[in-house]
């Protein structure tokens, strides 16, 4: 089976939007896992789309950790808007309900990191993103998760595309780690003094900290 180059797919879409005027810039509902991962994605896309960041991460087991990451997300967006990086960026915080994640992960607790449990987590977060995007009349939805070298970009794009068909909102394909996107996110995290966590947030990933 041929591998899809999701960065090239994104390039084609952006090329088709490049001549649009400011008043007609498409609206993107962007799921974000955290400020560091979103830093490059927002820098990359905020001159093309009018972005609303959807911070929805019930996979984070500890309330204090969740709140710390949410605060960093808001701080980064406030800074970008103050600096005038592209179109103004909005942010919406989803419901924090770890119980939803634990129900999705039931029976998969012993799965290896990156396996079926993670795929269920992807579906949980992207499904809510697609639902809210459709409800809000957004043209596109996407996720920052593909910037991580530890996340399966193919699986994320497959889930996103399936949800696009289910909810009737266009999926923006991505593999944001390409073209040194992950490296740029590290640079931006240092530049803005962002808190960079060393695990995805769920209780099962704690043992995989780097």
N, C-alpha and C positions, 0 to 999 in steps of 0.2 A: 504493500500500500504506500502510495506517495505521501511524503510528509508535506503538510501545508506550511508555508512560510507566512506566519501571521503578521509579521512586521511588513512584508510586502503587500499583504492585503490591506493593512492600515494605510500604507503609503498611497495606494490606489484611491481609497476613500477620501483621504486628505487632499489629494490632487484634484479630485472632483469638486471639492468644497472651496478650494483656494481662491476662486474668483468671486465668491459671495461677498456682498456688502455687509457692513457692520450690523445694520438693522435686521438682516436676515440670517445672521449666524445661527446655526442649529444649536438646540439645547441638549446637553448631555447630562444624564443622571449617573454619576460616577461613584460606585461603591469604593470606599477606602478602608483598608485594614488598619492603617496607622499613618501618622504624619510623615515619617521618614520615607515610606514607600510612595506616598502621594506626592512628595516634593518634586521629583523629576517629572512625574506624569502631569502634574498641574503646570509646571513650567513648559512642558512640551505642547500641551493641548489648549492652554487658556487663551491663546491668540487665534484659535480656530473655532472653538466651541464656547458657548455660554454654559459654564459648568456649575452644577449643583452637586456638592460632595454629600454622599449619603454614608454617614458613619454608623454602620450596623454590624456589631461584632459580639453577639451573645456567646460565642465560643470562648471568650475570655472568662476564666473561672473566678478570678478574684475581683471583687467590686473596686477595691482601691486601685488595682492595676488598670481596670477598665477606665476609671475616671481619669487617671493620669494620662493615658493615651488619648482619651477624648479631648482633654484640655490642650494637649500638644497639637492635636489636629486643628482645633479652633485658633490657636495662637499662630500657627503657620499660615492659615488662610487670612487672618487679620493682617499679618505682615505682608503677604503677597499683594493684598488689596491696597495696602498703604503705599507700597512701592509701585503700584500701577502695572503689575505684570499682566498684560493682556486684558481680557474682559473681566469685570468684577466676578468673583467667585462667591457662591452662596454655600451654606452648609445646613444639612438637616441631620439630626440625630435620631436613629431608630430606637425602638424599645429595647431595653437591655433585659433579656430574659434567658439566663443560662439554662433554665429548664428545657427550653426548646432545643438547645444544642445537645443536652444529655439524652433527650428522647430520640433525637436523630442518630446519636452515636450508640444507642442501646444495641447490645449484641456484637459491637465492633470494637469494644474497649481494648482488646488485645492485638488489634491490627497494627502492623508496622506503620511508622510515620510515613505519610505520603500515599497510603493505600486507601482502602474502601472507606474508612472512617473520615479521612480528609475529604474524600469525594462527596460524602454526605454533607459535610460542613460547607463545602463549596456550594452545593445545591441549595442548602438552607439560606445562605447569605445572598446568593444571586437570585433566588426565587423571590425573596422579599424585595430586592432591588428592582427586578423586572415588574413586579406587581405595582410598586410605588411609581415607577416610571410611567407605566400605562395609565395609572390613576391620575398622574400629574400632567399627562399630555406631552411628555418628552419625546424627542425624535429618536434619541439613541440612549443605550445604557451600556455600562462597561465596568471593569474592576481594576484596581491597582495590583491585585494579587499576582499578575503575571510578571511583575518586576522581580520577584524573588527567585533566586536560583534553586530554591528548595520546593517551589510549587510547579506543578505540571501544567504548563501553558496549553498543551493540546487538550487536556481534560477540561480545563477551565473554559476554553473556547467552545468545546463540544457542548458543555452544559449551557453556556450562554446562548449559543445558537438555538438549542432546543427550546429554551425558555422564551427566546425572541418569537419563535413560531407560535408558542402557546399563548403568549400575552399580547402579541401584535405590536411589539416595539423593536426597532432595529438594534441588533447587537453590534457593537464596535469591536472588531477583532483586534487582538493585541498580543505582543510578546515584548513587554516593555524592558526586559533585561537586555534585549538586543541593542546594538550600537552603543554599548557601554552605559546603558540606562541605569543599571544597578550601581555601577561605579559613580555615576553622576549623583545618584540619590545619597550615597555616602558623603560626597563632597558637600552637597547642600545641607545635609544633616549637621556637618561640622560648622558650616557657615552660619547656620541659624541656631546652633546649640540645641538641636533636637534630642529628645530622649529616644535612644534606640534600644528596644528590647532585644533579648537574646533567645526568645522562644515565641511561638505563634500566639500563645495566650491560654490555650486549653490545658487542663490538668494533665492530660496524657502526653503533652509535648515537653513538659518540664524536664524530663530525663534526657531530652535531646538538645539541651542548651549547648551552644557553641562557645 
